[in-house]
Amino acid sequence: MPLEGTVKSLGIAVSKLSPMDQVDKIELITGQGIVGDRHLRTDGTRSKRQILLMDIETLIEFGLSERDIKENITVQGIDFSLIKLGNTVRIGMDVVLEITGDCEPCSRMDELRSGLKNAIDGRRGMLAYVKSGGTISSGDSITVES
């Protein structure tokens, strides 16, 4: 049975150290990533880090705000512990993502709060590859299929 939720918010990382830009919609390019995001790949290499998805429920549990952990897509209503490597994620009418794995917490987590890197390990969201591009907006439906 597919998991269903809603896109709560969207963000673009213009550079590594700058705060995320909150946007109402993002354009995704097949095989490349998000237009304007620092992880966009135009050289033909397949990056596993094109998109970071995170659930708002976990952010709230850890006392974090949206985009604190640099997620591109914040999702509401999906239990991320049920998402697995290779799952297909459909967003809105056109976008299809493939889950490429867990996002390993980096040292930046401890900059947000001491001990957060270890505390959020295994729950920092899921990385994805753009299989089919398009435009998504806050409020769009999101479905995870096995």
N, CA, C and O of each residue as an XYZ file, in Angstrom:
584
protein
N       0.846     -1.185      0.000
C       0.000      0.000      0.000
C       0.890      1.246      0.000
O       1.805      1.349      0.818
N       0.634      2.187     -0.902
C       1.471      3.387     -0.971
C       1.284      4.286      0.250
O       0.231      4.291      0.887
N       2.331      5.041      0.555
C       2.287      6.044      1.613
C       1.900      7.366      0.966
O       2.409      7.699     -0.105
N       1.010      8.124      1.596
C       0.551      9.373      1.003
C       0.678     10.525      1.979
O       0.423     10.378      3.175
N       1.076     11.674      1.453
C       1.225     12.874      2.257
C       1.132     14.114      1.391
O       0.624     14.085      0.270
N       1.642     15.211      1.949
C       1.566     16.511      1.288
C       2.914     17.215      1.370
O       3.620     17.097      2.371
N       3.270     17.946      0.316
C       4.462     18.792      0.345
C       4.140     19.996      1.223
O       3.270     20.800      0.887
N       4.843     20.118      2.347
C       4.592     21.224      3.277
C       5.340     22.473      2.859
O       4.778     23.568      2.876
N       6.622     22.321      2.478
C       7.404     23.474      2.040
C       8.555     23.012      1.160
O       8.883     21.827      1.103
N       9.162     23.983      0.472
C      10.235     23.704     -0.483
C      11.396     24.658     -0.241
O      11.202     25.801      0.174
N      12.612     24.172     -0.507
C      13.783     25.019     -0.323
C      14.852     24.745     -1.355
O      14.961     23.640     -1.887
N      15.644     25.777     -1.632
C      16.763     25.677     -2.564
C      18.025     26.116     -1.837
O      18.044     27.151     -1.171
N      19.088     25.308     -1.974
C      20.394     25.651     -1.407
C      21.231     26.288     -2.511
O      21.697     25.602     -3.421
N      21.417     27.590     -2.425
C      22.184     28.300     -3.444
C      23.672     28.012     -3.287
O      24.383     27.844     -4.277
N      24.144     27.955     -2.034
C      25.544     27.623     -1.762
C      25.620     26.812     -0.478
O      24.645     26.713      0.267
N      26.784     26.236     -0.231
C      26.947     25.304      0.889
C      26.643     25.939      2.247
O      25.939     25.341      3.060
N      27.153     27.117      2.497
C      27.041     27.697      3.831
C      25.900     28.700      3.989
O      25.607     29.129      5.105
N      25.264     29.073      2.902
C      24.180     30.051      3.018
C      22.888     29.362      3.460
O      22.695     28.171      3.217
N      22.005     30.126      4.114
C      20.710     29.548      4.495
C      19.922     29.144      3.250
O      20.121     29.696      2.168
N      19.038     28.188      3.417
C      18.168     27.753      2.321
C      17.194     28.878      1.969
O      16.734     29.615      2.841
N      16.893     28.993      0.688
C      15.850     29.913      0.237
C      14.525     29.158      0.224
O      14.405     28.138     -0.454
N      13.527     29.648      0.966
C      12.197     29.043      0.904
C      11.504     29.558     -0.348
O      11.491     30.759     -0.619
N      10.930     28.634     -1.104
C      10.247     28.984     -2.351
C       8.883     28.303     -2.385
O       8.652     27.320     -1.680
N       7.984     28.831     -3.208
C       6.644     28.254     -3.330
C       6.602     27.085     -4.300
O       5.748     26.206     -4.195
N       7.555     27.085     -5.266
C       7.619     25.985     -6.228
C       9.062     25.793     -6.666
O       9.881     26.709     -6.587
N       9.359     24.575     -7.134
C      10.682     24.271     -7.664
C      10.524     23.523     -8.978
O       9.552     22.801     -9.199
N      11.514     23.721     -9.842
C      11.551     23.006    -11.110
C      12.646     21.955    -11.024
O      13.790     22.261    -10.691
N      12.283     20.707    -11.330
C      13.233     19.602    -11.310
C      13.500     19.140    -12.734
O      12.581     19.021    -13.545
N      14.777     18.878    -13.030
C      15.183     18.419    -14.352
C      15.587     16.953    -14.249
O      16.381     16.575    -13.388
N      15.035     16.138    -15.132
C      15.331     14.706    -15.146
C      16.838     14.470    -15.151
O      17.561     15.005    -15.992
N      17.301     13.655    -14.192
C      18.699     13.277    -14.115
C      19.643     14.341    -13.606
O      20.841     14.086    -13.481
N      19.134     15.540    -13.303
C      20.025     16.634    -12.906
C      19.747     17.188    -11.512
O      20.687     17.430    -10.756
N      18.483     17.393    -11.154
C      18.152     17.951     -9.853
C      17.263     19.173     -9.957
O      16.467     19.300    -10.887
N      17.407     20.083     -8.979
C      16.559     21.269     -8.864
C      17.247     22.464     -9.509
O      18.412     22.745     -9.227
N      16.528     23.161    -10.370
C      17.055     24.375    -10.994
C      17.380     25.393     -9.900
O      16.532     25.706     -9.064
N      18.616     25.909     -9.908
C      19.046     26.906     -8.937
C      19.672     26.339     -7.682
O      20.216     27.096     -6.878
N      19.612     25.016     -7.485
C      20.172     24.382     -6.288
C      21.630     24.000     -6.530
O      22.016     23.655     -7.647
N      22.430     24.065     -5.475
C      23.859     23.773     -5.606
C      24.144     22.316     -5.973
O      25.241     22.011     -6.441
N      23.196     21.423     -5.774
C      23.396     20.009     -6.112
C      22.968     19.663     -7.539
O      23.040     18.500     -7.936
N      22.523     20.654     -8.314
C      22.148     20.424     -9.708
C      23.369     19.914    -10.476
O      24.444     20.508    -10.399
N      23.203     18.821    -11.211
C      24.291     18.228    -12.005
C      23.976     18.369    -13.483
O      22.979     17.831    -13.965
N      24.818     19.086    -14.198
C      24.618     19.238    -15.640
C      25.701     18.527    -16.439
O      25.723     18.600    -17.668
N      26.610     17.830    -15.731
C      27.744     17.178    -16.407
C      27.483     15.718    -16.762
O      28.384     15.025    -17.236
N      26.262     15.247    -16.539
C      25.919     13.875    -16.902
C      26.185     12.843    -15.825
O      25.820     11.680    -15.992
N      26.820     13.239    -14.707
C      27.051     12.282    -13.626
C      25.769     12.115    -12.813
O      25.008     13.065    -12.629
N      25.546     10.905    -12.334
C      24.339     10.620    -11.548
C      24.653     10.806    -10.068
O      25.307      9.963     -9.454
N      24.193     11.894     -9.510
C      24.395     12.174     -8.095
C      23.261     11.568     -7.279
O      22.090     11.677     -7.642
N      23.628     10.924     -6.167
C      22.617     10.383     -5.256
C      22.046     11.477     -4.360
O      21.076     11.243     -3.639
N      22.639     12.672     -4.399
C      22.256     13.756     -3.494
C      21.485     14.877     -4.182
O      21.536     16.017     -3.722
N      20.781     14.593     -5.254
C      20.075     15.656     -5.975
C      18.992     16.316     -5.133
O      18.801     17.530     -5.200
N      18.285     15.519     -4.343
C      17.146     16.004     -3.557
C      17.245     15.435     -2.142
O      17.602     14.271     -1.959
N      16.922     16.272     -1.131
C      16.788     15.782      0.238
C      15.348     16.009      0.681
O      14.854     17.136      0.699
N      14.684     14.902      1.039
C      13.311     14.951      1.549
C      13.339     14.712      3.055
O      14.112     13.885      3.540
N      12.503     15.432      3.792
C      12.438     15.281      5.242
C      10.997     15.450      5.690
O      10.241     16.224      5.102
N      10.621     14.724      6.734
C       9.254     14.853      7.251
C       9.200     15.883      8.376
O      10.090     15.940      9.225
N       8.155     16.685      8.370
C       7.971     17.741      9.366
C       7.811     17.156     10.763
O       8.197     17.788     11.746
N       7.248     15.964     10.858
C       7.024     15.351     12.169
C       8.339     15.112     12.905
O       8.424     15.343     14.111
N       9.365     14.652     12.190
C      10.675     14.435     12.817
C      11.326     15.764     13.176
O      11.937     15.886     14.238
N      11.204     16.756     12.307
C      11.756     18.081     12.626
C      11.155     18.605     13.922
O      11.876     19.103     14.787
N       9.848     18.497     14.059
C       9.169     18.962     15.270
C       9.656     18.182     16.485
O       9.914     18.763     17.539
N       9.779     16.867     16.335
C      10.247     16.024     17.446
C      11.609     16.473     17.963
O      11.863     16.432     19.167
N      12.487     16.903     17.055
C      13.832     17.329     17.440
C      13.927     18.839     17.688
O      15.021     19.359     17.907
N      12.800     19.539     17.657
C      12.800     20.975     17.919
C      13.471     21.791     16.827
O      14.049     22.844     17.097
N      13.392     21.302     15.588
C      14.029     21.976     14.460
C      12.987     22.684     13.599
O      11.811     22.320     13.591
N      13.439     23.690     12.885
C      12.577     24.396     11.937
C      12.798     23.850     10.540
O      13.813     23.212     10.262
N      11.843     24.107      9.667
C      11.990     23.686      8.279
C      13.260     24.300      7.693
O      13.562     25.471      7.925
N      13.989     23.502      6.941
C      15.242     23.822      6.267
C      16.443     23.935      7.192
O      17.542     24.211      6.711
N      16.287     23.733      8.503
C      17.455     23.710      9.395
C      18.463     22.665      8.944
O      19.671     22.886      9.018
N      17.959     21.513      8.470
C      18.875     20.443      8.069
C      19.115     20.430      6.559
O      19.664     19.475      6.010
N      18.689     21.514      5.901
C      18.947     21.728      4.464
C      18.118     20.826      3.553
O      18.571     20.469      2.465
N      16.910     20.453      3.981
C      16.056     19.642      3.110
C      15.450     20.504      2.010
O      15.132     21.673      2.224
N      15.297     19.909      0.832
C      14.663     20.594     -0.298
C      13.146     20.483     -0.236
O      12.427     21.421     -0.580
N      12.667     19.317      0.208
C      11.230     19.064      0.240
C      10.853     18.600      1.648
O      11.297     17.548      2.109
N      10.023     19.405      2.323
C       9.520     19.030      3.642
C       8.130     18.439      3.437
O       7.260     19.051      2.818
N       7.945     17.238      3.969
C       6.733     16.454      3.734
C       5.945     16.312      5.033
O       6.527     16.192      6.111
N       4.632     16.326      4.921
C       3.762     16.099      6.071
C       2.917     14.857      5.821
O       2.356     14.684      4.739
N       2.832     13.983      6.846
C       1.911     12.858      6.781
C       2.488     11.531      6.328
O       1.739     10.569      6.155
N       3.803     11.447      6.128
C       4.419     10.181      5.716
C       5.446      9.763      6.761
O       6.304     10.556      7.149
N       5.357      8.517      7.213
C       6.318      7.945      8.153
C       7.579      7.564      7.376
O       7.594      6.565      6.657
N       8.628      8.360      7.524
C       9.848      8.143      6.747
C      10.580      6.859      7.120
O      11.424      6.391      6.355
N      10.276      6.283      8.274
C      10.925      5.014      8.643
C      10.481      3.878      7.729
O      11.124      2.829      7.685
N       9.382      4.080      6.996
C       8.866      3.051      6.086
C       9.411      3.187      4.661
O       9.154      2.329      3.816
N      10.161      4.258      4.391
C      10.719      4.478      3.056
C      12.034      3.719      2.933
O      12.861      3.741      3.844
N      12.218      3.050      1.802
C      13.404      2.213      1.581
C      14.142      2.614      0.305
O      13.586      3.267     -0.578
N      15.394      2.208      0.235
C      16.221      2.399     -0.952
C      15.495      1.847     -2.173
O      14.999      0.721     -2.146
N      15.431      2.633     -3.241
C      14.791      2.194     -4.474
C      13.313      2.514     -4.587
O      12.739      2.385     -5.668
N      12.672      2.936     -3.478
C      11.254      3.324     -3.557
C      11.070      4.467     -4.551
O      11.966      5.288     -4.751
N       9.896      4.501     -5.164
C       9.528      5.564     -6.092
C       8.663      6.583     -5.363
O       7.743      6.221     -4.629
N       8.968      7.860     -5.572
C       8.206      8.952     -4.971
C       7.581      9.767     -6.099
O       8.285     10.249     -6.986
N       6.268      9.917     -6.062
C       5.556     10.714     -7.070
C       5.040     11.982     -6.393
O       4.406     11.932     -5.339
N       5.331     13.122     -7.028
C       4.914     14.407     -6.467
C       4.164     15.191     -7.537
O       4.652     15.375     -8.652
N       2.969     15.649     -7.176
C       2.174     16.410     -8.131
C       1.824     15.574     -9.344
O       1.628     14.363     -9.240
N       1.748     16.219    -10.491
C       1.322     15.558    -11.724
C       2.456     14.849    -12.463
O       2.218     13.832    -13.115
N       3.690     15.366    -12.375
C       4.747     14.901    -13.265
C       5.988     14.320    -12.600
O       6.619     13.423    -13.159
N       6.347     14.805    -11.435
C       7.657     14.495    -10.862
C       7.702     13.084    -10.287
O       6.814     12.661     -9.547
N       8.772     12.365    -10.656
C       9.035     11.037    -10.111
C      10.476     11.025     -9.614
O      11.403     11.352    -10.354
N      10.650     10.643     -8.343
C      11.969     10.532     -7.736
C      12.236      9.081     -7.382
O      11.304      8.299     -7.189
N      13.513      8.721     -7.298
C      13.926      7.404     -6.818
C      14.748      7.607     -5.555
O      15.725      8.356     -5.561
N      14.356      6.939     -4.469
C      15.096      7.050     -3.214
C      16.453      6.369     -3.378
O      16.534      5.205     -3.771
N      17.532      7.123     -3.066
C      18.892      6.589     -3.199
C      19.526      6.260     -1.856
O      20.632      5.723     -1.819
N      18.849      6.572     -0.747
C      19.351      6.194      0.565
C      19.082      7.231      1.636
O      18.512      8.292      1.381
N      19.514      6.890      2.854
C      19.413      7.804      3.994
C      20.415      8.936      3.836
O      21.468      8.762      3.222
N      20.088     10.083      4.385
C      21.037     11.190      4.451
C      21.790     11.066      5.775
O      21.206     11.204      6.850
N      23.079     10.807      5.680
C      23.903     10.668      6.886
C      24.096     12.039      7.537
O      24.441     12.998      6.847
N      23.883     12.150      8.843
C      24.088     13.428      9.521
C      25.555     13.859      9.452
O      26.460     13.047      9.638
N      25.773     15.135      9.184
C      27.128     15.676      9.130
C      27.394     16.491     10.398
O      26.519     16.630     11.253
N      28.605     17.024     10.506
C      28.988     17.791     11.694
C      28.150     19.061     11.855
O      28.073     19.615     12.952
N      27.528     19.522     10.779
C      26.670     20.707     10.859
C      25.514     20.497     11.845
O      25.013     21.456     12.433
N      25.097     19.246     12.020
C      24.008     18.962     12.956
C      24.399     19.381     14.371
O      23.581     19.936     15.105
N      25.656     19.116     14.756
C      26.114     19.513     16.086
C      26.300     21.021     16.199
O      26.314     21.557     17.307
N      26.444     21.719     15.063
C      26.478     23.185     15.086
C      25.092     23.732     15.419
O      24.967     24.775     16.061
N      24.057     23.025     14.981
C      22.689     23.432     15.305
C      22.398     23.209     16.785
O      21.811     24.058     17.456
N      22.825     22.043     17.278
C      22.626     21.703     18.684
C      23.588     20.585     19.052
O      23.690     19.596     18.326
N      24.282     20.723     20.148
C      25.236     19.715     20.603
C      24.542     18.358     20.758
O      23.497     18.253     21.401
N      25.140     17.323     20.161
C      24.609     15.968     20.256
C      23.576     15.610     19.202
O      23.129     14.465     19.140
N      23.185     16.582     18.364
C      22.140     16.325     17.367
C      22.595     15.333     16.305
O      21.791     14.536     15.821
N      23.874     15.371     15.936
C      24.372     14.453     14.898
C      24.079     13.004     15.266
O      23.577     12.244     14.438
N      24.382     12.619     16.486
C      24.124     11.243     16.925
C      22.637     10.997     17.160
O      22.127      9.922     16.847
N      21.947     11.984     17.708
C      20.527     11.808     18.036
C      19.664     11.606     16.788
O      18.703     10.837     16.814
N      20.007     12.298     15.694
C      19.166     12.247     14.495
C      19.659     11.201     13.486
O      19.087     11.063     12.405
N      20.710     10.474     13.837
C      21.256      9.451     12.934
C      20.165      8.449     12.550
O      19.467      7.912     13.409
N      20.035      8.211     11.253
C      19.009      7.308     10.740
C      17.659      7.963     10.526
O      16.711      7.320     10.074
N      17.574      9.269     10.857
C      16.289      9.976     10.726
C      16.446     11.359     10.105
O      15.570     12.210     10.259
N      17.562     11.591      9.400
C      17.822     12.915      8.832
C      17.210     13.090      7.450
O      17.526     14.062      6.764
N      16.374     12.209      7.038
C      15.714     12.347      5.749
C      16.247     11.376      4.719
O      17.136     10.570      4.996
N      15.685     11.469      3.524
C      16.025     10.551      2.440
C      16.525     11.331      1.233
O      15.988     12.381      0.880
N      17.564     10.789      0.612
C      18.115     11.371     -0.608
C      17.429     10.754     -1.813
O      16.996      9.602     -1.768
N      17.330     11.520     -2.889
C      16.632     11.022     -4.072
C      17.248     11.568     -5.355
O      17.916     12.601     -5.376
N      16.987     10.818     -6.422
C      17.415     11.114     -7.790
C      16.170     11.451     -8.610
O      15.127     10.824     -8.428
N      16.263     12.430     -9.509
C      15.117     12.834    -10.326
C      14.995     11.922    -11.544
O      15.788     12.018    -12.481
N      13.995     11.033    -11.526
C      13.737     10.141    -12.673
C      12.891     10.821    -13.737
O      13.055     10.563    -14.929
N      11.990     11.688    -13.304
C      11.136     12.422    -14.238
C      10.906     13.816    -13.670
O      10.362     13.966    -12.576
N      11.318     14.823    -14.410
C      11.254     16.194    -13.931
C       9.887     16.836    -14.090
O       8.943     16.232    -14.599
N       9.815     18.067    -13.643
C       8.591     18.846    -13.708
C       8.628     19.908    -12.629
O       9.676     20.162    -12.036
N       7.505     20.521    -12.375
C       7.403     21.560    -11.351
C       6.532     21.053    -10.215
O       5.476     20.462    -10.441
N       6.990     21.292     -8.983
C       6.169     20.956     -7.817
C       5.982     22.205     -6.969
O       6.812     23.114     -6.982
N       4.890     22.232     -6.243
C       4.530     23.378     -5.417
C       4.181     22.918     -4.012
O       3.803     21.766     -3.796
N       4.311     23.830     -3.061
C       3.834     23.554     -1.708
C       2.361     23.188     -1.799
O       1.598     23.827     -2.524
N       1.965     22.161     -1.063
C       0.582     21.697     -1.079
C       0.327     20.541     -2.027
O      -0.731     19.914     -1.965
N       1.297     20.243     -2.920
C       1.125     19.111     -3.836
C       1.050     17.799     -3.068
O       1.606     17.669     -1.977
N       0.363     16.838     -3.647
C       0.305     15.499     -3.059
C       1.619     14.779     -3.336
O       2.289     15.031     -4.337
N       1.969     13.878     -2.424
C       3.177     13.071     -2.566
C       2.827     11.635     -2.200
O       2.168     11.383     -1.191
N       3.276     10.700     -3.028
C       3.000      9.283     -2.819
C       4.300      8.510     -2.919
O       5.079      8.713     -3.850
N       4.538      7.620     -1.956
C       5.718      6.754     -1.976
C       5.245      5.344     -2.282
O       4.377      4.803     -1.598
N       5.833      4.751     -3.330
C       5.485      3.394     -3.757
C       6.707      2.505     -3.628
O       7.841      2.968     -3.751
N       6.466      1.206     -3.376
C       7.603      0.281     -3.282
C       8.065     -0.167     -4.645
O       9.011     -0.946     -4.751
